[in-house]
Amino acid sequence: MEASIDIGNSRLKVGILENGVLLESTVQDEQSLLAYLKAKAIDQVIISAVGDRKNILDNLKDNFSVVEEFNRHTRIPMGISFATP
């Protein structure tokens, strides 16, 4: 399963996906996020973050395969290199 995580200034919003289908969405606090993701058997995460949230990002990168991290340094526009079936 995958998790899409939006790390805002005051809240951490999480979407749990399997095969591209959103199964659940929730708001977590910084202290419970890692345990929550491990309990959901998450394999990969995609992260968007505002500001400097280095501690949370480092924790996620140490524990999960991070597919992509979007932040203020992300170069846009970005290309999408897959074909639609």
N, C-alpha and C positions, 0 to 999 in steps of 0.2 A: 504494500500500500504506500501511497505517497501523501505528503502533507504540504499544503501551501500556507506559508506563514507570513502575515503582515505585521511587522514590528513597528508600531506607531510610537508616538511620544508618551502615551499613557496606557495603551492597551496592546495586547498580543492577540491577534485574531488568527484562528486556525481553521483551515478546511481540510477534511480528510477525504481522499479520493482513492478509488480503485478502478483501474481500467478507464480512467478519464471521467468517471461518474462521481459526483459529489455525494458522499454518504452522510456527512455530518459537518456542521460548522459550530464553532464555540469560541469563547473568549477565555484566555488563560492568563494567569499572572506569571511573572518571571520564575518564581520559585517552583511552580507546579508543572511548567511546560515540558521539561525533559521527561519526567515520570509519566506524564500523560501520553507523550509520543511513544515512549517505550511500551506502554500498556496497549497501545493500538497496533503494535508490530509494524511500525513505519520503516520502510526501506530507504526512501529518498525524500528530500525536502527541497522546495524552492522557496526562496526568501526575498521579501521586499522589506527594506528598512529605511527609516528616516533618522537623521542625526547619527551620532556615534554610539552604537550599541554593541561595542566590541565584545564585552563579556558574553552576551547572549549568542552572538554570531560564532564566537570561538567554541562555545559549548556545543552548539548545533553541528559545527564542522567536525568536531572531535568525535561525535557520536553517530553521525549519519552521513550518507553519501549526499552531498549537496549538489543538486542538479545545476542550479543557477542562483546567483545573488544579484538582486536589483537594488541599487542605491543611487545616491546623487552622482556617482562617478560612472554609472552605466551609460555607455554611448548609444544614443538613439538617433535616427531610426535604426532598427536592427533587421536583418534579413531572416526570413524563415525558409529553411532549405529542406522541406519535405513535400512530397506529392500527396494530393488528396486522392484517396482510393476511389 
